[in-house]
Amino acid sequence: MRRFFRRYAQFRGTASVSELLWPWLFHLLVSGGLLMIAGVSLGAGEIPAKTAYGEPDVADWAIAIAIPCLIAEVIFNLALLIPLVAVQVRRLHDVGKSGGWWFIGFVPLVGPIWLLVLLLSSSRPELFRPKWA
């Protein structure tokens, strides 16, 4: 994780699989935790609060918990956007692909799976090009 934050916006060079997966795990745990807190508070706040017509209404305390969690989630995702893309580009360099292959993830259905397979492939240093250094 230290290396990930040290090379915050560095798109040149290579990255190991562990340099890619530890930040992903960190992102998953923090994002999942924030979203879980927001979701549980909104769900729990809906139970006792019913309107006169029987429609669910969310309690004020639930909104007071969920809104800061969602704002923190957005800020956290924006803060990690560039370094997560940078480590993926460096990982693509390590498997012998150009950083432009990152855009394959935008192809519907197949793209994210293809990108994941590329990112988790074994290193191929013989295919590394000097212009990526």
N, C-alpha and C positions, 0 to 999 in steps of 0.2 A: 504494500500500500504506500510505503514511503516513496518508492521509485515512481509509482503512478502519479503522485502529487508533485514530485520533483520535476517530472517531465510533462507538466500540465498541458501545454499546448504545442508540444513538439511532434510534428508529423513526419519527421525524417528519422531514419534508423529502423530498428527492429524491436519486437517485444515478444517475450516468451508467453506460453499458454497461461502460466500462473500470473503473469503481469496483467493478463486480460481477465482472467476469471475471478481473482480476488476483488477487484473493483466492481465487477458485475454482482458478486455476492453481497458486498457492502451496499450497493445501490438497491438491490432487491430487498434486503433486510430493513433498511431505513425507510424506503418508499412504502414497502408493505406494512411496516409498523405504523407509519403516519396515516395511511389510508384505512388501516384496520381500526385505529382509534376513532377516526372521523366516522367511519361506517357504523361502528358499534354504538357510538354516542347518538348518531341520528336515528338508528333503529330503536335504541332503548328510549329515546326521547319521544318517539312516536306512540309507544304503548299506552301510557296513561293519559295522553292528551288527545281527546276526541272533541270534535265540534258538536254543536247541538244537532247537526244533521247526520252525525255518525261518521263523518269523513275524518280521516286521520289528520292530525295537526302536530307539527314538531314543537316540542317544548323549547323555551328560550335557552335553558342551560345546555341543551344538546347543540344548538347552533353556536353558542359561545365556545364550545369545545371544538366543534367540527371546523369552523371557519379558520381559526389560527392553524389547525393541522393542515388544512388544504393549502393555505398560503405558504406554510413552511414546505409543503410538498412541491409546490411550483418553484419556489426559490431554490430548493435543493436540486431539482431536475435541471433548472437553468444553469446552476453552478457546475454541475457535472456533465453538461452536454458536450462541451468542447473537449475535455479530457477523455471522455468515453469514446468519442469519434476518433481522437488522435491515437489512442491505444489500439483501436481496431485497425486503423490505417497502418500503424507500425507492425501489427500482427500480420496483416496481409503482405507487407514487405518481407516478413520472415518466412512466409510460405511461398515466396517467389512471385507474388502478384502485385500489380500496381495498386496504389491507393484508390484509384477510380473504381475498382471492383466493389468498393463500399456501397456504391449506388445500386448494386444489384439487389440490395435489401428492400428497395422500393417497388420491385416487381411483385404484383399481388400473388399470394399463395406460395409460389415457388421461391421467390427471391429471398425471404428471410431464412428459409431452410438452407438454401444454397450458400448464403453468406455464413451461416453457422457452421456448415461443413468446412468451408474454406478457413474460417477462423480457428477451428479445432484440428485442422490438418497438421501433420508433422512438419517440422522446420525443414527448409530446403535452402541452405546457405549458398549452394552453388548457383542458384537462380537469382541471387541478390544483385541488383544493379547499382553501380556507383552513384548514379544520380539520385538514388533514394537515401544516400548516407547523410 
